[in-house]
Amino acid sequence: MEMNFDKLDGLIPAVVQDARSSAILMVAFMNKCALEKTAETGLATFYSRSRRELWVKGETSGNFLRVEELIADCDRDTLLVRAVPDGPVCHTGSKTCFQQSDSNIDVLCELTSVIEQRRDEPTPGSYTSKLFSDGLDRIAQKVGEEAVELIIAAKNHGEEAFKSEAADLLFHFMALLAARNLRLDDVLDVLRERRSRKDSD
């Protein structure tokens, strides 16, 4: 990737964005070597202006930033780093270096992570782990059952019961996606593509 490192004495700002939730996580600087190492290793690597050396985010904390995409701006002097964090990004222990309240997207991302962890590392006593041990057919059956319960709640019960059944359906739907090694993002990509086709018609 060719970038313009001339404007800031060999450096470019690197804005790190969560590839799942789109939250802005941090801002740091890269020189050409840091960018090359990031592209080579897949781990976000920056240049420390105070120490005058490269540093890999997470090399001491273990909270690496696993890069999924590097996007240059129109002038090619600023970089957007879309990455998946292994843990909190800020040195304070926060998810992001910017003060942001948890968004609905954050909740979905966290739930996705928990579901996948229960799938990959079964936990005794966990309902989610038991779902996966029961197999795909059982998870699919639960989605059907929860859909019926949602329909009944929509017709016969109050708002709180309806919201509770909707949450149950969404959870089991996300578990079904995980059983197929998919995520909500994959479904949203389909909707986005359909919307794009509609706009072009």
C-alpha positions as CSV (number, residue, x, y, z in Angstrom):
1,M,0.0,0.0,0.0
2,E,1.5,3.3,-1.1
3,M,1.0,6.1,1.4
4,N,2.2,9.7,1.6
5,F,4.6,9.9,4.6
6,D,5.9,13.4,3.7
7,K,3.5,15.6,5.4
8,L,4.3,14.7,9.0
9,D,8.0,13.9,8.9
10,G,7.6,10.3,7.8
11,L,4.5,9.6,9.8
12,I,0.8,9.1,9.1
13,P,-2.1,9.1,11.6
14,A,-3.7,5.7,11.9
15,V,-7.3,5.6,13.1
16,V,-8.3,2.2,14.5
17,Q,-11.9,1.1,14.1
18,D,-13.5,-2.0,15.5
19,A,-14.2,-4.1,12.4
20,R,-17.3,-5.6,14.1
21,S,-19.0,-2.7,15.8
22,S,-17.4,0.2,13.8
23,A,-16.5,2.0,17.1
24,I,-13.4,4.2,17.0
25,L,-10.9,2.5,19.3
26,M,-7.8,4.6,19.2
27,V,-5.5,6.9,17.2
28,A,-1.8,6.3,16.8
29,F,1.0,7.0,14.2
30,M,2.7,4.7,11.7
31,N,5.8,5.2,9.7
32,K,6.6,3.1,6.6
33,C,8.1,0.2,8.6
34,A,5.2,0.1,11.0
35,L,2.8,-0.1,8.1
36,E,4.8,-2.8,6.4
37,K,5.0,-4.9,9.6
38,T,1.2,-4.5,10.1
39,A,0.5,-5.7,6.6
40,E,3.0,-8.6,7.1
41,T,1.9,-9.9,10.5
42,G,-1.8,-8.9,10.6
43,L,-1.2,-7.3,14.0
44,A,-1.5,-3.5,14.3
45,T,2.0,-2.0,14.7
46,F,2.7,1.7,15.4
47,Y,5.5,4.1,15.8
48,S,6.1,5.6,19.2
49,R,7.1,9.3,18.9
50,S,8.3,9.4,22.5
51,R,10.4,6.2,22.4
52,R,11.3,6.5,18.7
53,E,10.6,2.9,18.0
54,L,8.0,0.5,16.7
55,W,5.5,-1.1,19.0
56,V,2.9,-3.8,18.5
57,K,-0.4,-3.0,20.2
58,G,-0.9,-5.8,22.8
59,E,2.7,-6.9,23.0
60,T,2.6,-6.4,26.8
61,S,-1.1,-6.6,27.6
62,G,-2.0,-9.4,25.2
63,N,-4.8,-7.3,23.8
64,F,-3.7,-7.4,20.2
65,L,-5.5,-5.7,17.4
66,R,-6.0,-8.2,14.6
67,V,-6.2,-6.2,11.4
68,E,-8.9,-7.1,8.8
69,E,-8.6,-4.2,6.5
70,L,-6.4,-1.2,5.8
71,I,-8.1,1.8,4.1
72,A,-6.2,4.9,2.9
73,D,-8.0,8.3,2.8
74,C,-8.3,10.2,-0.4
75,D,-5.0,12.0,0.0
76,R,-3.3,8.8,1.1
77,D,-1.9,10.5,4.2
78,T,-4.2,9.0,6.8
79,L,-5.0,5.3,7.4
80,L,-8.1,3.7,8.7
81,V,-7.2,0.4,10.4
82,R,-10.2,-1.9,10.7
83,A,-9.3,-4.5,13.3
84,V,-10.8,-7.0,15.8
85,P,-9.5,-6.3,19.4
86,D,-8.5,-9.3,21.6
87,G,-9.5,-7.2,24.7
88,P,-9.7,-3.7,26.0
89,V,-7.8,-1.2,23.9
90,C,-7.3,1.7,26.3
91,H,-4.6,1.5,29.0
92,T,-7.4,2.4,31.5
93,G,-9.1,-1.0,30.7
94,S,-11.9,0.5,28.6
95,K,-12.9,-0.9,25.2
96,T,-11.9,2.3,23.5
97,C,-9.7,5.3,24.2
98,F,-12.7,7.5,23.5
99,Q,-15.5,7.9,26.1
100,Q,-18.4,6.2,24.4
101,S,-21.5,4.6,26.0
102,D,-22.2,1.0,25.0
103,S,-24.2,1.0,21.8
104,N,-26.7,-1.6,20.7
105,I,-24.1,-2.8,18.2
106,D,-21.6,-3.3,21.1
107,V,-24.2,-5.5,22.9
108,L,-24.7,-7.7,19.7
109,C,-20.9,-8.0,19.2
110,E,-20.4,-9.0,22.9
111,L,-23.2,-11.6,22.6
112,T,-21.7,-12.9,19.4
113,S,-18.3,-13.4,21.2
114,V,-19.9,-15.1,24.2
115,I,-21.9,-17.5,21.9
116,E,-18.8,-18.4,19.9
117,Q,-16.8,-18.9,23.0
118,R,-19.4,-21.3,24.5
119,R,-19.4,-23.1,21.1
120,D,-15.6,-23.4,21.0
121,E,-14.9,-23.8,24.7
122,P,-17.9,-25.6,26.3
123,T,-18.6,-24.5,29.8
124,P,-20.2,-26.9,32.3
125,G,-23.7,-25.7,33.3
126,S,-23.9,-23.3,30.4
127,Y,-27.2,-23.3,28.5
128,T,-25.5,-22.1,25.3
129,S,-22.8,-24.8,25.5
130,K,-25.5,-27.4,25.9
131,L,-27.3,-26.1,22.9
132,F,-24.3,-26.7,20.8
133,S,-23.7,-30.1,22.2
134,D,-27.3,-31.0,21.3
135,G,-26.5,-30.2,17.7
136,L,-27.7,-28.2,14.8
137,D,-31.2,-29.8,14.6
138,R,-31.9,-28.9,18.2
139,I,-30.8,-25.3,17.7
140,A,-32.9,-25.0,14.6
141,Q,-35.9,-26.5,16.5
142,K,-35.5,-23.9,19.2
143,V,-35.5,-21.1,16.6
144,G,-38.8,-22.5,15.4
145,E,-40.2,-22.7,18.9
146,E,-39.2,-19.2,19.8
147,A,-40.7,-17.8,16.6
148,V,-44.0,-19.4,17.5
149,E,-43.8,-18.0,21.0
150,L,-43.1,-14.5,19.6
151,I,-46.1,-14.7,17.3
152,I,-48.3,-15.7,20.3
153,A,-46.9,-12.9,22.4
154,A,-47.5,-10.4,19.6
155,K,-51.2,-11.4,19.5
156,N,-52.1,-12.1,23.1
157,H,-49.6,-10.4,25.5
158,G,-48.3,-7.0,26.5
159,E,-45.2,-5.2,25.3
160,E,-42.8,-6.6,27.9
161,A,-43.7,-10.2,27.1
162,F,-43.3,-9.5,23.4
163,K,-39.9,-7.9,23.9
164,S,-38.7,-10.8,26.0
165,E,-39.8,-13.4,23.4
166,A,-38.2,-11.3,20.6
167,A,-34.9,-11.3,22.6
168,D,-35.2,-15.1,23.0
169,L,-35.7,-15.5,19.2
170,L,-32.7,-13.2,18.4
171,F,-30.4,-15.2,20.8
172,H,-31.3,-18.6,19.3
173,F,-31.1,-17.2,15.8
174,M,-27.5,-16.0,16.6
175,A,-26.7,-19.4,18.0
176,L,-28.0,-21.0,14.8
177,L,-25.7,-18.7,12.8
178,A,-22.8,-19.6,15.0
179,A,-23.6,-23.3,14.5
180,R,-23.2,-22.7,10.7
181,N,-20.0,-20.7,11.4
182,L,-21.7,-17.4,10.4
183,R,-22.5,-14.1,12.1
184,L,-25.1,-11.4,11.9
185,D,-22.7,-9.5,9.7
186,D,-23.1,-12.1,7.0
187,V,-26.9,-11.6,7.0
188,L,-26.5,-7.9,7.1
189,D,-24.2,-8.1,4.0
190,V,-27.1,-9.8,2.1
191,L,-29.5,-7.1,3.2
192,R,-27.0,-4.4,2.2
193,E,-26.6,-6.0,-1.2
194,R,-30.3,-6.2,-1.7
195,R,-30.7,-2.5,-0.7
196,S,-27.9,-1.6,-3.2
197,R,-29.7,-3.4,-6.0
198,K,-32.9,-1.7,-5.1
199,D,-31.3,1.7,-5.2
200,S,-29.8,1.0,-8.6
201,D,-33.1,-0.1,-10.1
